[in-house]
Amino acid sequence: MGKDERLKSRKQIDELFAKAQKFSSGSFRVLYLVTENKTPLSFGVAVSNKNFKKAVDRNRIKRLTREAWRLQKNELKNELIARSSSLNLFLIYTAKALPVYIDVKENVQKILSRLLKNI
C-alpha cells in the first residue's frame, strides 16, 4: 500500500463518516464512498481502543488487515481505473478477540467481492 493510497486527510475521513454507505461483513464494519479523488482507491483501518487495551494488539490487527488488503485489492483497483472513478474505504474491526490471518484474509475477500457488486 503506497503513501498515496492511505486515507489520512481529516477532511476526507469526516466526509466518509458523514456520507458513506455502510455494511458489516464478518468482523468488520465497512464504510465506503465513491468520490472524485486523484487516486482510484484510498484505504484506512481502525481498531477500537475499548475492545483492545494494548496498542500491540491493535497494531497487530491493523497490520494483518493491511496485508490482506494489499494482496487482494488489485481487482477492485483495476475496476475503478476502468470506470475512472475513485473510492474511499474505511474498515473498522469490531470483534472482541484477536484474529488469525486466515480469518482476516477471508473477511477482506468477502468485503472486496461485495464492493465490486455495489459500485
C-alpha positions as CSV (number, residue, x, y, z in Angstrom):
1,M,0.0,0.0,0.0
2,G,1.6,3.2,-1.2
3,K,1.5,6.5,0.5
4,D,-1.0,7.9,-2.0
5,E,-3.4,5.1,-1.1
6,R,-3.6,5.9,2.6
7,L,-6.7,7.6,3.8
8,K,-5.3,10.2,6.1
9,S,-6.9,13.5,5.2
10,R,-9.1,14.7,8.1
11,K,-11.5,16.3,5.5
12,Q,-11.8,13.0,3.6
13,I,-12.3,11.0,6.7
14,D,-15.0,13.3,8.1
15,E,-16.8,13.3,4.7
16,L,-16.6,9.5,4.6
17,F,-18.1,9.1,8.1
18,A,-20.9,11.6,7.3
19,K,-21.9,10.4,3.8
20,A,-20.7,6.9,3.5
21,Q,-22.6,3.8,2.6
22,K,-22.1,1.1,5.3
23,F,-22.3,-2.6,5.7
24,S,-20.9,-5.3,8.0
25,S,-19.0,-8.3,6.9
26,G,-17.7,-10.8,9.4
27,S,-15.6,-9.0,12.0
28,F,-15.5,-5.7,10.1
29,R,-17.7,-2.6,9.7
30,V,-17.2,-1.2,6.2
31,L,-17.7,2.4,5.2
32,Y,-17.2,3.4,1.6
33,L,-17.8,6.4,-0.6
34,V,-17.4,6.9,-4.3
35,T,-15.6,10.3,-4.8
36,E,-13.7,12.4,-7.2
37,N,-10.1,12.0,-6.0
38,K,-6.9,11.7,-7.9
39,T,-6.1,8.2,-6.6
40,P,-8.6,5.5,-7.5
41,L,-8.5,3.8,-4.1
42,S,-7.9,5.2,-0.6
43,F,-8.0,2.9,2.4
44,G,-8.0,3.2,6.2
45,V,-8.3,0.8,9.0
46,A,-9.2,1.2,12.7
47,V,-9.4,-1.0,15.8
48,S,-11.4,0.0,18.9
49,N,-9.4,1.1,21.9
50,K,-12.3,-0.1,24.0
51,N,-12.0,-3.7,22.9
52,F,-8.2,-3.9,22.8
53,K,-6.5,-2.0,25.6
54,K,-3.0,-2.9,24.4
55,A,-1.6,-0.9,21.5
56,V,0.4,-4.1,20.5
57,D,-2.9,-5.9,19.8
58,R,-4.5,-3.0,17.9
59,N,-1.4,-2.6,15.8
60,R,-1.3,-6.3,15.0
61,I,-4.9,-6.4,13.8
62,K,-4.3,-3.3,11.7
63,R,-1.1,-4.9,10.2
64,L,-2.9,-8.1,9.4
65,T,-5.8,-6.2,7.8
66,R,-3.5,-4.0,5.7
67,E,-1.5,-7.0,4.5
68,A,-4.7,-8.9,3.5
69,W,-5.9,-5.7,1.7
70,R,-2.6,-5.2,-0.1
71,L,-2.6,-8.7,-1.5
72,Q,-6.3,-8.6,-2.7
73,K,-7.1,-5.0,-3.8
74,N,-5.9,-5.2,-7.4
75,E,-9.1,-6.4,-8.9
76,L,-11.1,-3.6,-7.3
77,K,-8.4,-1.0,-8.2
78,N,-8.5,-2.1,-11.8
79,E,-12.2,-1.9,-12.0
80,L,-12.1,1.7,-10.5
81,I,-9.5,2.7,-13.0
82,A,-11.6,1.3,-15.9
83,R,-14.6,3.3,-14.7
84,S,-12.4,6.3,-14.0
85,S,-13.9,6.7,-10.5
86,S,-12.4,6.9,-7.1
87,L,-13.3,5.1,-3.8
88,N,-12.6,6.0,-0.2
89,L,-12.8,2.9,2.1
90,F,-12.6,2.5,5.8
91,L,-12.6,-0.8,7.7
92,I,-13.4,-0.9,11.4
93,Y,-12.5,-4.1,13.3
94,T,-15.5,-4.9,15.6
95,A,-14.8,-8.3,17.1
96,K,-13.5,-8.7,20.6
97,A,-11.0,-11.5,20.0
98,L,-7.6,-11.3,18.3
99,P,-8.0,-12.7,14.8
100,V,-5.9,-15.2,12.8
101,Y,-4.5,-14.0,9.5
102,I,-6.6,-16.6,7.5
103,D,-9.9,-15.2,9.0
104,V,-8.9,-11.6,8.2
105,K,-8.0,-12.6,4.7
106,E,-11.3,-14.3,4.1
107,N,-13.2,-11.3,5.6
108,V,-11.3,-8.9,3.3
109,Q,-12.1,-11.2,0.3
110,K,-15.8,-11.1,1.1
111,I,-15.7,-7.3,1.5
112,L,-13.9,-6.9,-1.8
113,S,-16.4,-9.1,-3.7
114,R,-19.3,-7.2,-2.1
115,L,-17.8,-3.8,-3.0
116,L,-17.3,-5.0,-6.6
117,K,-21.0,-5.7,-6.8
118,N,-22.1,-2.5,-5.2
119,I,-20.0,0.0,-7.2
